[in-house]
Amino acid sequence: MDQPKIITERLKLRLIEITDLEAIHTLHILPETDKYNTLGIPKNLEETKRVIIPWVAANKLSEITNYTFAIILKETDEFMGLFGLRLGDKKYSRAEVWYKLHLNFWNKGYATESLKAILNFGFNTLNLHRIEAGCAVENVGSAKVMEKVGMTKEGRKRQILPLKTGWSDSFEYAILNSDKPNYTTI
């Protein structure tokens, strides 16, 4: 498969590369972005590198099943965050998404714009049937993003996320190909 090129009105999503290491490390060491993250704050750049090397390698496979995108602001070419799309077993034609934005880009619609673009890619390019996501129940911002794009809250998993503050419940969201609005106009 060719390298996916996902472009929206304000953003570019491209597969991460090892040259993104410092920007990804900066994103991962922010306490605000770590609050609902199970990865934890890396101790140093080397630890971040150990985390992203498998992501970069997965992006280079002839058949990608675990995409990790850099979210780039088109206007300035600035790294804004990460977006992941992990495909499940082909039989079920589904995937799970996750995202993390630098706090300088919160509350500006970028997460919603990115998620719409990834849904479009998943449904129209990868021909998926279902795309899922989850978030800590206290992560109101992320829940709002998923609801804005038409995802349905399907349930609550109890004490599944090991956060720094302790075990957290997770809201589970999903959208079906037949549910989706037309995101091709982004």
Secondary structure as a PSIPRED ss2 file (coil, helix, strand):
# PSIPRED VFORMAT (PSIPRED V4.0)

   1 M C   1.000  0.000  0.000
   2 D C   1.000  0.000  0.000
   3 Q C   1.000  0.000  0.000
   4 P C   1.000  0.000  0.000
   5 K C   1.000  0.000  0.000
   6 I E   0.000  0.000  1.000
   7 I E   0.000  0.000  1.000
   8 T C   1.000  0.000  0.000
   9 E C   1.000  0.000  0.000
  10 R C   1.000  0.000  0.000
  11 L E   0.000  0.000  1.000
  12 K E   0.000  0.000  1.000
  13 L E   0.000  0.000  1.000
  14 R E   0.000  0.000  1.000
  15 L E   0.000  0.000  1.000
  16 I C   1.000  0.000  0.000
  17 E C   1.000  0.000  0.000
  18 I H   0.000  1.000  0.000
  19 T H   0.000  1.000  0.000
  20 D H   0.000  1.000  0.000
  21 L H   0.000  1.000  0.000
  22 E H   0.000  1.000  0.000
  23 A H   0.000  1.000  0.000
  24 I H   0.000  1.000  0.000
  25 H H   0.000  1.000  0.000
  26 T H   0.000  1.000  0.000
  27 L H   0.000  1.000  0.000
  28 H H   0.000  1.000  0.000
  29 I C   1.000  0.000  0.000
  30 L C   1.000  0.000  0.000
  31 P H   0.000  1.000  0.000
  32 E H   0.000  1.000  0.000
  33 T H   0.000  1.000  0.000
  34 D H   0.000  1.000  0.000
  35 K C   1.000  0.000  0.000
  36 Y C   1.000  0.000  0.000
  37 N C   1.000  0.000  0.000
  38 T C   1.000  0.000  0.000
  39 L C   1.000  0.000  0.000
  40 G C   1.000  0.000  0.000
  41 I C   1.000  0.000  0.000
  42 P C   1.000  0.000  0.000
  43 K C   1.000  0.000  0.000
  44 N C   1.000  0.000  0.000
  45 L H   0.000  1.000  0.000
  46 E H   0.000  1.000  0.000
  47 E H   0.000  1.000  0.000
  48 T H   0.000  1.000  0.000
  49 K H   0.000  1.000  0.000
  50 R H   0.000  1.000  0.000
  51 V H   0.000  1.000  0.000
  52 I H   0.000  1.000  0.000
  53 I H   0.000  1.000  0.000
  54 P H   0.000  1.000  0.000
  55 W H   0.000  1.000  0.000
  56 V H   0.000  1.000  0.000
  57 A H   0.000  1.000  0.000
  58 A H   0.000  1.000  0.000
  59 N H   0.000  1.000  0.000
  60 K C   1.000  0.000  0.000
  61 L C   1.000  0.000  0.000
  62 S C   1.000  0.000  0.000
  63 E C   1.000  0.000  0.000
  64 I C   1.000  0.000  0.000
  65 T C   1.000  0.000  0.000
  66 N E   0.000  0.000  1.000
  67 Y E   0.000  0.000  1.000
  68 T E   0.000  0.000  1.000
  69 F E   0.000  0.000  1.000
  70 A E   0.000  0.000  1.000
  71 I E   0.000  0.000  1.000
  72 I E   0.000  0.000  1.000
  73 L E   0.000  0.000  1.000
  74 K C   1.000  0.000  0.000
  75 E C   1.000  0.000  0.000
  76 T C   1.000  0.000  0.000
  77 D C   1.000  0.000  0.000
  78 E E   0.000  0.000  1.000
  79 F E   0.000  0.000  1.000
  80 M E   0.000  0.000  1.000
  81 G E   0.000  0.000  1.000
  82 L E   0.000  0.000  1.000
  83 F E   0.000  0.000  1.000
  84 G E   0.000  0.000  1.000
  85 L E   0.000  0.000  1.000
  86 R E   0.000  0.000  1.000
  87 L E   0.000  0.000  1.000
  88 G C   1.000  0.000  0.000
  89 D C   1.000  0.000  0.000
  90 K H   0.000  1.000  0.000
  91 K H   0.000  1.000  0.000
  92 Y H   0.000  1.000  0.000
  93 S C   1.000  0.000  0.000
  94 R E   0.000  0.000  1.000
  95 A E   0.000  0.000  1.000
  96 E E   0.000  0.000  1.000
  97 V E   0.000  0.000  1.000
  98 W E   0.000  0.000  1.000
  99 Y E   0.000  0.000  1.000
 100 K E   0.000  0.000  1.000
 101 L E   0.000  0.000  1.000
 102 H C   1.000  0.000  0.000
 103 L H   0.000  1.000  0.000
 104 N H   0.000  1.000  0.000
 105 F H   0.000  1.000  0.000
 106 W C   1.000  0.000  0.000
 107 N C   1.000  0.000  0.000
 108 K C   1.000  0.000  0.000
 109 G C   1.000  0.000  0.000
 110 Y H   0.000  1.000  0.000
 111 A H   0.000  1.000  0.000
 112 T H   0.000  1.000  0.000
 113 E H   0.000  1.000  0.000
 114 S H   0.000  1.000  0.000
 115 L H   0.000  1.000  0.000
 116 K H   0.000  1.000  0.000
 117 A H   0.000  1.000  0.000
 118 I H   0.000  1.000  0.000
 119 L H   0.000  1.000  0.000
 120 N H   0.000  1.000  0.000
 121 F H   0.000  1.000  0.000
 122 G H   0.000  1.000  0.000
 123 F H   0.000  1.000  0.000
 124 N H   0.000  1.000  0.000
 125 T H   0.000  1.000  0.000
 126 L C   1.000  0.000  0.000
 127 N C   1.000  0.000  0.000
 128 L C   1.000  0.000  0.000
 129 H C   1.000  0.000  0.000
 130 R E   0.000  0.000  1.000
 131 I E   0.000  0.000  1.000
 132 E E   0.000  0.000  1.000
 133 A E   0.000  0.000  1.000
 134 G E   0.000  0.000  1.000
 135 C E   0.000  0.000  1.000
 136 A E   0.000  0.000  1.000
 137 V C   1.000  0.000  0.000
 138 E C   1.000  0.000  0.000
 139 N C   1.000  0.000  0.000
 140 V H   0.000  1.000  0.000
 141 G H   0.000  1.000  0.000
 142 S H   0.000  1.000  0.000
 143 A H   0.000  1.000  0.000
 144 K H   0.000  1.000  0.000
 145 V H   0.000  1.000  0.000
 146 M H   0.000  1.000  0.000
 147 E H   0.000  1.000  0.000
 148 K H   0.000  1.000  0.000
 149 V C   1.000  0.000  0.000
 150 G C   1.000  0.000  0.000
 151 M C   1.000  0.000  0.000
 152 T E   0.000  0.000  1.000
 153 K E   0.000  0.000  1.000
 154 E E   0.000  0.000  1.000
 155 G E   0.000  0.000  1.000
 156 R E   0.000  0.000  1.000
 157 K E   0.000  0.000  1.000
 158 R E   0.000  0.000  1.000
 159 Q E   0.000  0.000  1.000
 160 I E   0.000  0.000  1.000
 161 L E   0.000  0.000  1.000
 162 P E   0.000  0.000  1.000
 163 L E   0.000  0.000  1.000
 164 K C   1.000  0.000  0.000
 165 T C   1.000  0.000  0.000
 166 G E   0.000  0.000  1.000
 167 W E   0.000  0.000  1.000
 168 S E   0.000  0.000  1.000
 169 D E   0.000  0.000  1.000
 170 S E   0.000  0.000  1.000
 171 F E   0.000  0.000  1.000
 172 E E   0.000  0.000  1.000
 173 Y E   0.000  0.000  1.000
 174 A E   0.000  0.000  1.000
 175 I E   0.000  0.000  1.000
 176 L E   0.000  0.000  1.000
 177 N C   1.000  0.000  0.000
 178 S C   1.000  0.000  0.000
 179 D C   1.000  0.000  0.000
 180 K C   1.000  0.000  0.000
 181 P C   1.000  0.000  0.000
 182 N C   1.000  0.000  0.000
 183 Y C   1.000  0.000  0.000
 184 T C   1.000  0.000  0.000
 185 T C   1.000  0.000  0.000
 186 I C   1.000  0.000  0.000
